[in-house]
Structures are given as structure tokens and as C-alpha cells.
């Protein structure tokens, strides 16, 4: 039986994360926790998993709905079944990828959802971008608003079902661009405009399974893709209201993205 101080990721997984800029990891939560979290999402979305007629429903309680992308957002949720995804193994994996002592990270406090409904569009690969780019916040490129971020998938993602597209190794070329003109690219908002001009190679459409967690680095090129399938795609990331997280990567109200 693994103890609380033992690692959960292998040296090869950590090395690949630093080389490619991302790592998709399974097994950081039990099947029971993943199932309960998915069921919580269905309830939150006011949908019945057995009734396809409910799958296009936009819940009235949602904080935000982006029609063009079909994104349903809830901010600052503290639902027990969703928060249970912040397992000890998950926090250990984050610490390992950051090179921090196991057990040293403060836990997140809430959830931010980015659930995707079906869109009647022709599916295509998106253009790469980096996170932290809203003009209203004008986050600085260096050191950036975060060191690592993680996305929790709470439904199985199929091809063209809203998977995240990743550009392996793109963080190195994007960093080179940012460092080529520190004045012009002082802010992520400006850097992001020129990222599509870079030759980052071919993207990979990731199709995670329920319970998988996608980790990626600051300046890693990625983007979401459209969900053209009937089933909604459930995904979330963590929020925190502590002074450090709010000041580095503020999001809405008193919440910032959890920035361990």
C-alpha cells in the first residue's frame, strides 16, 4: 500500500512532461470518485444521462454560457463530489511535476467548469494559444500567472467530442518568441497574437477518459476543440481564493485559478 509521502508518477512521466510540456495522467482518483463527480456534473447541468433530449439544455443556474463555443461555466463551486477529485494522489502528482516536496502544496478550494455542449459546426483543428490571456488582466509573460495547470475530464471524450488539442514541445518555441522581444511580449495578451505564426508542428487531439487529468506548463501551446457530438463533455479545473492564487491568476469575484 502506498504511503502519503510516496510518489505517484514515474521518472519517465516526469521527464516526458518537461520535454513535451504536458502529461495526460490516469489513475489519480478512484473509479468511485470519478463516477460520483460525473454524476454531480449531470445534476449540475440539469440533464438526465439516460435522456438525450436533455443534453442540449443550458442550465439557468449557470454563471456563463458562450453560445458560439457551447461552453457552460460555473464559477466557485464547492460541491463535495467535485472537490473529492483533489485527491492526495493528485496533489502528489502536481508536487512531483513542479519539483516541490510531496505534501507541501495547499489544496484548492473550489471548481470552475468548462462543459461543452454540441455545436452544429464543421469540426476542425483549432489554432494554438496559451492560458492567462484576457486583456482585462494583462498578465505578464514572465514569470507568468502559473507554473502548472491541470484539467479534469469527467466524461469520456471521443474524436471530435471536445478534446483538448496539444502541440508537443511547443513551450520551447513559444518561450523563444517571448524572449526575442521582452518589451513587445511583456504581456501574454500580446504574445498570444503571434503564436499562430510559429511552426509548432502537428497538434494531437487528446481524447481523455473520465477521471483523466491533463497537466501542462506555462507557455504550452494548446486549445480546445468543438464538440460536434450529442453527448456533453464535462471538464473542470480548480479555483482558490487565497491571496497568492488570486493575485497571480485572478478569474472572477474573489476567485483565482489555483496556482500551486
ABEGO torsion letter per residue (X at the ends): XBBAABBABBAAAAAAAAAAGBBBBBGABBAAAAAAAAAAAAAAAGBBAABAAAAABBBAABABBBAAAGBBBBBGBABAAAAAABBAAAAAAAAAAAGBBBGABBBBABBBBBBBBBBBBBBBBBBBBBBGABAAAGBBAOAEABABBBBBBABBBBBGAGBBBBBBGAAAAAAAAAAABAAAAABAAAAAAAAAABBAEBBBBBBBBBGBBBBBBBGBBBBBBBBABABBBBBBBBBBABAAAAAABBABEABBBBBX
